[in-house]
């Protein structure tokens, strides 16, 4: 699920929150991610592969659609 990092070394995780933007943003920030909103998609950027995997697991439990 995780791909190579962007040029700055961040793993980029696009998500569709389905209405619970605040909860997704709070969870992402707790995992040390930078959050960008782009319409109905949120772009999460996080350093570290294990941190990215933990963030994806937490978002999956919330029922968030992960991917483009």
HUTA-V545686 format. One record per residue. N is the residue number from 1. RES is the residue in one small letter. SS is DSSP state (helix for helix, strand for strand, loop for the rest). PHI is phi in radians with two decimals (* if undefined). OMEGA is omega in radians with two decimals (* if undefined). Layout:
BEGIN
n->{N;N}
res->{RES;RES}
ss->{SS;SS}
phi->{PHI;PHI}
omega->{OMEGA;OMEGA}
END
This chain:
BEGIN
n->{1;2;3;4;5;6;7;8;9;10;11;12;13;14;15;16;17;18;19;20;21;22;23;24;25;26;27;28;29;30;31;32;33;34;35;36;37;38;39;40;41;42;43;44;45;46;47;48;49;50;51;52;53;54;55;56;57;58;59;60;61;62;63;64;65;66;67;68}
res->{x;x;x;x;x;x;x;x;x;x;x;x;x;x;x;x;x;x;x;x;x;x;x;x;x;x;x;x;x;x;x;x;x;x;x;x;x;x;x;x;x;x;x;x;x;x;x;x;x;x;x;x;x;x;x;x;x;x;x;x;x;x;x;x;x;x;x;x}
ss->{loop;loop;loop;loop;loop;loop;loop;loop;loop;loop;strand;strand;strand;strand;strand;strand;loop;loop;loop;loop;helix;helix;helix;helix;helix;helix;helix;helix;helix;helix;loop;loop;loop;strand;strand;strand;strand;strand;loop;loop;strand;strand;strand;strand;strand;strand;loop;loop;helix;helix;helix;helix;helix;helix;helix;helix;helix;helix;helix;helix;helix;loop;loop;loop;strand;strand;loop;loop}
phi->{*;-1.45;-1.91;-1.08;-1.33;-1.31;-1.03;-1.59;1.61;-1.71;-1.46;-1.82;-2.16;-1.44;-2.36;-2.00;-1.21;1.01;1.71;-1.73;-1.04;-1.11;-1.17;-1.15;-1.10;-1.10;-1.09;-1.10;-1.17;-1.10;-1.64;1.38;-1.64;-1.54;-2.07;-2.22;-1.79;-2.40;1.24;-1.58;-1.97;-1.96;-1.80;-1.88;-2.12;-2.49;-1.55;1.66;-1.15;-1.17;-1.14;-1.14;-1.12;-1.14;-1.12;-1.08;-1.09;-1.14;-1.21;-1.11;-1.11;-1.40;1.46;-1.50;-1.39;-1.90;2.19;-1.19}
omega->{3.12;3.12;3.11;-3.14;3.04;-3.10;3.13;3.09;-3.14;2.94;-3.09;-3.10;3.07;-3.14;3.02;-3.02;-3.13;3.02;-3.12;-3.10;-3.07;-3.12;3.11;-3.14;3.13;3.12;-3.14;-3.13;3.07;3.11;3.07;-3.10;2.97;-3.06;3.04;3.10;3.13;-3.09;3.13;3.13;3.02;3.10;3.13;3.12;-3.08;3.07;3.07;-3.10;-3.11;3.09;3.12;3.12;3.12;3.11;3.12;3.12;3.13;-3.14;3.10;3.10;3.11;3.13;-3.13;3.09;-3.09;3.12;-3.08;*}
END
